[in-house]
Amino acid sequence: MISSNSTPLHIVIMAAGLGTRMRSSQAKVLHRAGGMTMAELIVRQSLRLAPRERICVITGYQAEEVERILAPYGVRFARQPEQLGTGHAVLCTRELLEAEPGTLMIINGDCPLLRAETLEALLETAWRPGVAGAVASTVLDDATGYGRMIRNAAGELEAIVEEKAASVSERAVREINTGIYAFDAARFWPALKQVKPDNPAREYYLTDVVSILNAAGETLLPHVVADRREVLGVNNRVELAVADQVLRMRKAEALMLDGVTIEKPETVTIDADVTVGADSVIEANAQLRGDTHVGSHCRIGSGAVLRNVKLGDGAEVLPYCVIEESVGGDGVRLGPFARLRGGNELGEHVHVGNFVELKKAKLEPGVKAGHLTYLGDCEIGGKTNVGAGTITCNYDGLNKSRTTVGEGCFIGSNATLVAPLRIGAGSYVAAGSVITHEVPTGSLAFGRARQAIKEAGAEIIRRKAEERKAKS
C-alpha cells in the first residue's frame, strides 16, 4: 500500500465494455494475458495501492461473469447498464464514492501491462501542492486516432482534444491521453456533474472534466509514461498476443533472478501465480500453468505441460508429460510422455514412466510404474512395483470403483485388476493375470488359462492360409 499521502485513495476500474475490435462475444476484460484475465491483472496491481474496499470495478457487458471472476478479490462493483461514455461510467459509481474524501484514480480495465509503480508515479504528480489532478500520457510517433494532450505555456494540461475536433496544430501534437487519471475527489465530482453529451455520439466524455476544471481555475498536470505499452491498452487479438508475450517474459525474468535456470525463456509459458524453487531447470517449450508450484533442484523437461501441480524438491518431469491437478513429493520422476489427469497424490521418489496414465491415484513413497500402464481410482502401497501393461478396471459402465494394493507388492506385466479389489501387502500377481477377487496378504495370485502347445501347429496354420489365398 502507498503511504506517501495521508488522504485515502479510491480506485475505479472501467470494465464495462464489449471491445468490438476483439471480434469476440466475450467481454474484453475477460480475455487472458499472462495466464490471467485482464480484469484480474488490473485489480491485482490496484491492490498494491489501495485496500480492496476502496477499489470499485464498473461492469456492464457480461457483468455477472466479470463480477464472478473478481469476487474472490473482495472488490466492490458498480453496474453501467448502458454504454453512454466514460463519464457516464464513472457516474455509475457516484452512490458508492461521491461522499468519500481523498484521491480518485480511474483506470482502464484493458491495460494488462500496467504496473503499480507507474500508478504510484502518477499519484505523486497528482499530489503536488495546488494540483487538482493528473492525467497519464505517453508520446507516440504516430498519434492518429488518439486524443491529444494540449498544454499551456507553463506545461500544465489545458485540454484533451479528440482527433475529430482537433485543429491542424493540435493534430501535430504527439502526446496522447491514455485514459488513466488521478483527481482530487472533492473537485472532481462537481466537475463530472457538469459534463454534457454535447457531441455526435451523445455520450458523456470523461475528458470534458479537464476543460471544466481548467475553466474553474484549477491546475491539472500531464504525467508522461515512458513505456507506452503499459498504458495504451489492448484493442485486438494482435495486441493481446503482444501483452501476453511481455507478461510471460517478465515472469521468466523474475524467476531467473530468483535462481531458476530457464534454458530458452522466449519459448516457455509460465503463468503469473507459478512459483519455482532455486536451482531448478526449466527446459525449452515447457508450460507451467495456473496454480503450479515447483520445488527447488527440480527439472521440467521440454514440452511438458503442468497445470495446477505441486512438486516437491528434486522432482524431475521428463519431456512431453501432461500433468493436471496433481501433487508429487520430493524426488518424484515422471515421464517421458506420462499423463496425470487429475486428483493424483504421489509420495516421495515415486517413478511414473513413459506412457503411464494416472487418474485419482494415490501412490505411496517408492512406487514404480515404469511404462504402458493405466492406474485410475486406486491406492498403491509403498515400494510396490507395477509391471508394464497393468491396468485398473475402475469403471463397469455404471459405477467407478477403487483398487487398493498393499505395501511391497509385485504386480506382473499385463495384469488386469478388476475393481472393487483389494490386494494385501507383500503379494505377487503373476504376469498376464485377470484378478477379480481379494488377494490375501503375502499371497501369489494368478488368473490365466493354462498354456497349451500343439507341435507343428504353426505350419498347419500357414498351409491353410496359403490354400485360402490360392482359392481367392
C-alpha positions in Angstrom: 0.0 0.0 0.0 1.2 3.5 -0.7 1.8 5.8 2.2 3.1 9.0 0.7 -0.1 10.8 1.1 -2.4 11.0 4.1 -5.6 11.2 2.2 -7.3 7.9 1.2 -7.1 6.6 -2.3 -10.1 5.1 -4.2 -9.6 3.4 -7.5 -12.2 3.0 -10.2 -11.6 0.3 -12.9 -13.6 0.7 -16.0 -14.5 -2.8 -17.2 -18.0 -2.5 -18.7 -17.3 -2.6 -22.5 -17.5 -5.4 -25.0 -14.5 -4.4 -27.1 -15.8 -4.8 -30.6 -12.3 -4.8 -32.2 -11.6 -8.0 -30.3 -14.1 -9.7 -32.7 -15.4 -11.8 -29.7 -18.6 -12.5 -27.9 -16.6 -12.3 -24.7 -16.2 -9.1 -22.8 -12.8 -7.6 -23.5 -11.5 -7.6 -19.9 -12.2 -11.4 -19.7 -9.6 -12.1 -22.4 -6.4 -13.5 -20.9 -2.8 -12.4 -20.9 0.0 -14.0 -18.9 -2.5 -16.7 -17.8 -5.0 -14.3 -16.2 -7.9 -12.2 -17.3 -7.1 -8.5 -18.0 -9.5 -7.5 -15.3 -7.7 -9.6 -12.7 -4.3 -8.2 -13.7 -5.5 -4.6 -13.2 -7.2 -5.5 -9.9 -4.0 -7.1 -8.6 -1.9 -4.0 -9.4 -4.6 -1.8 -7.8 -4.5 -3.9 -4.6 -0.8 -2.9 -4.2 -2.0 0.7 -3.9 -5.4 0.6 -2.0 -7.3 -1.9 0.2 -10.0 -3.9 -1.6 -12.9 -2.0 -0.1 -11.6 1.1 -1.8 -11.5 -0.5 -5.3 -14.6 -0.3 -7.4 -15.0 -2.1 -10.8 -17.5 -0.8 -13.2 -19.2 -3.7 -15.0 -21.7 -3.8 -17.9 -21.3 -6.3 -20.7 -21.3 -9.8 -19.2 -21.3 -8.2 -15.8 -22.2 -11.4 -13.9 -19.1 -13.2 -15.3 -16.7 -10.3 -14.7 -18.0 -10.0 -11.1 -17.8 -13.8 -10.5 -14.1 -13.8 -11.5 -13.2 -10.8 -9.5 -15.4 -11.6 -6.4 -12.5 -13.5 -4.7 -10.5 -10.3 -4.6 -13.1 -8.6 -2.4 -13.5 -5.5 -4.5 -16.7 -3.6 -4.9 -18.8 -3.3 -8.1 -21.0 -0.7 -9.9 -23.1 -1.5 -12.9 -23.2 0.6 -16.1 -26.5 -0.7 -17.7 -26.0 1.4 -20.9 -22.7 2.3 -22.6 -23.0 6.1 -22.6 -19.4 7.0 -22.4 -16.5 7.1 -20.0 -18.0 10.0 -18.0 -21.3 8.1 -17.6 -19.4 5.0 -16.5 -17.7 6.9 -13.6 -21.1 8.5 -12.7 -22.4 5.0 -12.1 -20.0 4.8 -9.0 -21.4 8.1 -7.6 -23.6 6.5 -4.9 -20.6 4.4 -3.7 -17.8 7.0 -3.9 -19.0 10.6 -4.1 -19.0 11.1 -0.3 -15.6 9.5 0.0 -12.7 12.1 0.6 -9.2 11.8 -0.8 -8.0 10.9 -4.3 -9.9 9.2 -7.0 -7.9 7.2 -9.5 -9.6 6.0 -12.7 -8.0 3.1 -14.7 -9.0 1.3 -17.9 -9.5 -2.4 -17.4 -7.8 -3.3 -20.7 -4.2 -2.4 -19.8 -2.7 -5.7 -18.7 0.8 -4.4 -18.7 0.1 -1.5 -16.3 2.4 -1.7 -13.2 1.6 -0.4 -9.7 4.9 1.6 -9.8 3.6 3.6 -12.8 0.4 4.4 -11.0 2.3 5.5 -7.9 4.3 7.9 -10.1 1.0 9.3 -11.4 -0.2 9.8 -7.9 2.9 11.7 -6.9 2.2 14.1 -9.7 -1.5 14.5 -8.7 -0.4 15.1 -5.1 1.7 18.2 -5.8 0.6 21.3 -3.9 -2.2 23.2 -5.6 -2.9 20.5 -8.2 -6.4 19.2 -8.8 -5.4 16.1 -10.7 -3.1 14.4 -13.1 -3.6 12.6 -16.4 -1.3 9.8 -17.6 0.0 10.5 -21.1 2.6 8.9 -23.5 4.3 10.1 -26.7 3.8 8.3 -30.0 5.5 8.7 -33.3 2.1 8.5 -34.9 -0.7 9.8 -32.7 -3.5 9.2 -35.2 -6.8 8.2 -33.6 -5.9 9.4 -30.0 -7.0 12.4 -28.0 -4.2 15.0 -27.8 -2.8 16.5 -24.6 -2.8 20.2 -25.0 -0.5 22.1 -22.6 -0.3 25.7 -21.8 2.9 27.8 -21.7 3.6 26.5 -18.2 3.4 22.9 -19.3 0.1 22.4 -17.4 -2.7 20.4 -19.0 -5.2 22.8 -20.7 -7.4 20.4 -22.5 -7.7 16.9 -24.1 -8.9 17.3 -27.7 -10.2 14.4 -29.6 -8.8 14.0 -33.1 -12.1 14.8 -34.9 -12.3 18.1 -33.1 -8.5 18.9 -33.3 -7.1 21.8 -35.3 -4.1 21.2 -37.7 -1.7 22.4 -35.0 -3.3 20.2 -32.3 -3.1 17.2 -34.6 0.6 17.7 -34.8 0.9 17.0 -31.0 2.3 13.6 -30.4 1.5 13.4 -26.6 -1.7 11.5 -26.2 -4.3 10.8 -23.5 -4.2 7.2 -22.1 -7.5 7.4 -20.2 -5.8 7.0 -16.8 -6.5 9.7 -14.2 -5.9 10.8 -10.6 -8.2 13.6 -9.3 -8.8 15.3 -6.0 -12.2 13.8 -5.3 -13.7 17.0 -3.8 -13.0 18.9 -7.0 -13.7 16.0 -9.4 -17.3 15.1 -8.6 -18.8 18.7 -9.0 -17.0 18.9 -12.4 -18.2 15.5 -13.5 -21.8 16.6 -12.9 -21.3 19.4 -15.4 -20.4 17.1 -18.2 -23.0 17.1 -21.0 -23.4 14.8 -24.0 -22.7 17.6 -26.4 -21.1 15.5 -29.1 -22.2 13.5 -32.2 -22.2 10.2 -30.2 -24.4 11.8 -27.4 -22.0 10.3 -24.8 -20.6 11.7 -21.6 -16.8 12.1 -22.0 -14.6 12.0 -19.0 -12.1 14.1 -20.9 -14.5 17.1 -20.6 -13.7 17.2 -16.8 -10.3 18.6 -17.7 -11.8 21.6 -19.5 -14.3 22.2 -16.8 -11.7 22.2 -14.1 -9.5 24.4 -16.1 -12.3 26.9 -16.6 -12.7 26.9 -12.8 -9.1 27.9 -12.4 -7.8 24.5 -11.3 -4.4 23.2 -12.2 -4.1 19.8 -13.9 -0.8 18.2 -14.9 0.2 15.6 -17.5 2.3 12.7 -16.4 4.3 11.2 -19.2 4.7 7.4 -19.1 7.8 6.3 -20.9 6.8 2.8 -21.7 3.8 3.2 -24.0 2.9 -0.5 -23.9 1.8 -0.1 -20.2 -0.9 2.5 -20.9 -2.2 2.1 -24.4 -4.3 -0.9 -23.6 -5.4 -3.9 -25.7 -7.9 -3.4 -28.5 -7.4 -6.6 -30.7 -6.0 -10.1 -30.7 -2.7 -9.0 -32.1 -2.2 -6.5 -29.2 -3.4 -9.2 -26.7 -0.7 -11.6 -28.0 2.0 -8.9 -27.6 0.8 -8.2 -24.0 0.9 -11.9 -23.2 4.4 -12.2 -24.5 5.6 -9.2 -22.4 4.0 -10.6 -19.3 5.5 -14.1 -19.9 9.0 -12.6 -20.3 8.5 -10.5 -17.1 7.6 -13.7 -15.2 10.6 -15.7 -16.7 13.0 -12.9 -15.9 11.7 -12.7 -12.3 12.2 -16.5 -11.8 15.7 -16.4 -13.3 16.7 -13.5 -11.0 15.4 -15.8 -8.1 17.8 -18.6 -9.1 15.8 -20.6 -11.7 17.5 -21.7 -14.9 15.3 -21.3 -18.0 17.1 -22.7 -21.0 15.2 -20.8 -23.7 13.0 -18.2 -21.8 11.4 -16.9 -25.0 9.8 -20.3 -25.6 8.3 -21.1 -22.2 4.8 -20.3 -20.9 4.7 -19.6 -17.2 1.5 -18.1 -15.6 1.6 -15.3 -13.1 0.9 -17.4 -9.9 3.5 -20.1 -10.7 6.4 -20.5 -8.2 9.6 -22.4 -8.9 12.4 -23.0 -6.3 16.0 -22.1 -6.7 18.4 -24.2 -8.8 15.5 -25.8 -10.7 15.8 -26.0 -14.5 13.0 -25.4 -17.0 13.7 -26.7 -20.5 12.5 -25.2 -23.8 8.8 -25.1 -24.6 7.6 -26.1 -21.2 4.3 -24.8 -19.9 3.7 -24.1 -16.2 0.0 -23.0 -15.8 -2.4 -21.9 -13.2 -1.6 -22.6 -9.5 1.6 -24.6 -10.1 4.4 -24.7 -7.6 7.7 -26.5 -8.3 10.3 -27.1 -5.5 14.0 -26.5 -5.7 16.5 -28.6 -7.6 13.8 -29.8 -10.0 13.9 -30.3 -13.8 10.9 -29.7 -16.0 11.5 -31.2 -19.5 10.9 -29.8 -22.9 7.3 -29.7 -24.0 6.0 -30.7 -20.5 2.6 -29.1 -19.5 1.9 -28.7 -15.8 -1.4 -27.2 -14.7 -2.3 -26.7 -11.0 0.5 -29.0 -10.0 2.6 -29.1 -6.8 6.0 -30.8 -6.9 8.5 -31.2 -4.1 12.2 -30.7 -4.1 14.3 -32.7 -6.5 11.4 -33.7 -8.8 12.1 -34.5 -12.4 9.5 -34.2 -15.2 10.9 -35.6 -18.4 9.8 -34.2 -21.8 6.2 -34.2 -23.1 4.4 -35.1 -19.9 0.9 -33.6 -19.4 0.1 -33.2 -15.6 -3.0 -31.7 -14.2 -4.4 -31.1 -10.6 -1.8 -33.4 -9.0 0.7 -33.4 -6.2 4.1 -35.0 -6.2 6.5 -35.4 -3.3 10.3 -34.9 -3.2 12.3 -36.8 -5.8 9.4 -38.0 -7.9 10.3 -38.9 -11.5 7.7 -38.6 -14.2 7.7 -39.5 -17.9 8.6 -39.0 -20.6 5.1 -39.0 -22.2 3.3 -39.6 -18.9 -0.2 -38.2 -18.4 -1.6 -37.4 -14.9 -5.2 -36.5 -15.4 -6.1 -35.1 -12.0 -6.6 -35.9 -8.4 -3.3 -37.8 -8.1 -1.1 -37.9 -5.0 2.4 -39.2 -5.4 4.7 -39.8 -2.5 8.4 -39.3 -2.3 10.6 -41.0 -5.0 7.7 -42.4 -6.9 8.5 -43.2 -10.5 5.9 -42.9 -13.2 7.4 -43.8 -16.6 6.6 -43.4 -20.3 3.1 -43.8 -21.5 1.7 -44.2 -18.0 -1.7 -42.6 -17.2 -2.9 -41.8 -13.7 -6.4 -40.6 -12.6 -7.3 -40.1 -8.9 -4.4 -42.4 -8.0 -2.5 -42.3 -4.7 0.9 -43.8 -5.0 2.8 -44.2 -1.7 6.6 -43.5 -1.5 8.8 -45.7 -3.7 6.1 -47.0 -6.0 7.3 -47.7 -9.6 5.1 -47.9 -12.6 7.6 -47.8 -15.4 5.6 -47.9 -18.6 2.4 -48.6 -20.5 0.1 -48.6 -17.5 -3.2 -47.1 -16.5 -3.9 -46.6 -12.8 -7.2 -45.0 -12.0 -9.2 -44.7 -8.8 -6.6 -46.6 -6.8 -4.2 -46.6 -3.9 -0.9 -48.3 -4.3 1.2 -49.1 -1.3 4.8 -48.0 -0.8 7.6 -49.8 -2.8 5.2 -51.7 -4.9 6.3 -52.4 -8.5 3.7 -52.2 -11.2 4.6 -54.0 -14.4 4.2 -52.8 -17.9 0.7 -53.0 -19.4 -1.1 -53.2 -16.0 -4.5 -51.6 -15.8 -7.0 -51.0 -13.1 -10.5 -51.7 -14.4 -12.2 -49.0 -12.4 -15.5 -48.5 -14.4 -18.1 -51.1 -15.1 -20.3 -49.0 -17.3 -22.3 -47.6 -14.3 -20.1 -47.0 -11.4 -16.5 -46.2 -10.6 -14.8 -48.5 -8.1 -11.5 -48.4 -6.3 -8.5 -50.7 -6.3 -6.2 -50.9 -3.2 -2.8 -52.5 -3.4 -0.8 -53.0 -0.2 2.8 -52.2 0.5 5.6 -54.0 -1.1 3.6 -55.9 -3.8 4.8 -57.0 -7.2 2.2 -56.6 -10.0 3.3 -58.6 -13.0 3.2 -57.2 -16.6 -0.1 -57.1 -18.4 -2.1 -57.7 -15.2 -5.8 -56.6 -15.2 -7.1 -55.6 -11.8 -10.9 -55.5 -11.8 -12.3 -53.2 -9.2 -13.5 -53.2 -6.5 -10.4 -55.0 -5.5 -8.0 -55.3 -2.5 -4.6 -56.9 -2.8 -2.8 -57.5 0.5 0.7 -56.3 1.4 3.6 -58.3 0.1 1.6 -60.1 -2.5 2.6 -61.2 -6.0 0.3 -61.0 -9.1 1.5 -63.2 -11.9 2.0 -61.6 -15.4 -1.0 -61.7 -17.7 -3.5 -62.3 -14.9 -7.0 -61.1 -14.6 -7.6 -60.5 -10.8 -11.3 -60.2 -9.7 -11.2 -61.3 -6.1 -9.4 -60.1 -3.0 -5.8 -61.3 -2.6 -4.8 -62.0 1.0 -1.5 -60.6 2.4 1.6 -62.3 1.2 -0.2 -64.4 -1.4 0.6 -65.3 -5.0 -2.4 -64.6 -7.4 -2.7 -65.7 -10.9 -5.7 -65.9 -13.2 -5.0 -67.1 -16.7 -5.6 -70.1 -18.9 -3.0 -72.9 -18.9 -0.6 -72.7 -21.7 -1.1 -75.4 -24.5 1.3 -76.3 -27.3 0.4 -78.1 -30.5 3.5 -79.2 -32.3 3.8 -78.3 -35.9 0.7 -76.1 -35.4 2.3 -73.1 -36.9 3.0 -75.0 -40.2 -0.6 -76.1 -40.3 -1.8 -72.5 -39.9 0.5 -71.3 -42.7 -0.6 -74.0 -45.1 -4.3 -73.3 -44.6 -3.7 -69.6 -45.1 -1.9 -70.3 -48.4 -4.8 -72.6 -49.6 -7.3 -69.9 -48.8 -5.3 -67.3 -50.7 -5.0 -69.6 -53.7 -8.8 -70.1 -53.9 -9.4 -66.4 -53.8 
